[in-house]
Amino acid sequence: MQSYPRPSEPFVHVTREKADGTCPECGASALQTYPVLSEGGWWDVTKCQECLCSVKREQGPLLGGIHLLIDLV
């Protein structure tokens, strides 16, 4: 059985990208796009960082950030 070392990072985080536009709920221009894992699989979402309103939600890659070699062919 192979064991994996304990991660050295205290928190898990994902890179968020700034998105253009304003929130339809609160009017803030603090929109960011990032991947989210839910019971329905991976989603690419754009959310307001002020009120957490979901502005856009699209089905993401099947395995999220994992890229298989077969996908590169």
C-alpha positions in Angstrom: 0.0 0.0 0.0 1.3 3.4 -1.0 1.0 6.3 1.4 1.0 9.9 0.5 2.7 12.6 2.7 0.5 15.1 4.6 0.1 18.3 2.6 2.3 21.1 3.8 -0.3 23.8 2.9 -2.7 24.6 5.8 -5.6 25.4 3.4 -6.8 24.2 0.0 -7.3 27.1 -2.4 -8.0 27.6 -6.1 -6.8 30.4 -8.4 -9.6 32.8 -9.2 -9.7 35.1 -12.2 -11.3 38.5 -12.3 -14.3 38.7 -14.5 -15.8 41.8 -16.3 -19.2 43.1 -15.4 -21.3 43.9 -12.4 -23.4 41.8 -10.1 -27.1 41.8 -11.0 -28.1 41.6 -7.3 -25.9 44.1 -5.5 -24.2 46.1 -8.4 -20.7 45.4 -7.2 -18.0 44.9 -9.8 -16.2 42.2 -7.8 -16.9 39.2 -10.1 -14.5 36.3 -10.2 -14.5 33.0 -12.1 -13.3 29.7 -10.7 -14.0 26.0 -10.6 -16.3 24.5 -8.0 -17.0 20.8 -7.1 -20.5 20.0 -6.1 -22.7 16.9 -6.0 -23.3 17.4 -9.7 -19.6 17.3 -10.6 -17.3 20.2 -11.6 -18.7 23.6 -12.6 -17.0 26.7 -13.9 -18.7 29.5 -12.0 -18.7 33.3 -12.0 -19.7 34.7 -8.6 -19.9 38.1 -7.0 -17.4 38.2 -4.2 -19.5 40.7 -2.2 -22.8 38.9 -2.0 -21.9 35.5 -3.5 -24.6 35.7 -6.2 -24.0 33.2 -9.0 -23.8 35.2 -12.2 -22.8 32.3 -14.5 -22.5 28.5 -14.0 -21.4 26.1 -16.8 -20.5 22.4 -16.6 -16.8 22.1 -16.2 -14.4 19.3 -17.2 -15.3 15.8 -16.0 -12.2 15.5 -13.8 -11.8 19.1 -12.9 -8.2 20.2 -12.9 -6.9 16.7 -13.7 -5.7 16.4 -17.3 -5.3 13.0 -18.8 -2.6 12.3 -21.4 -5.3 11.0 -23.8 -6.8 14.4 -23.8 -3.6 15.9 -25.3 -3.6 13.6 -28.4 
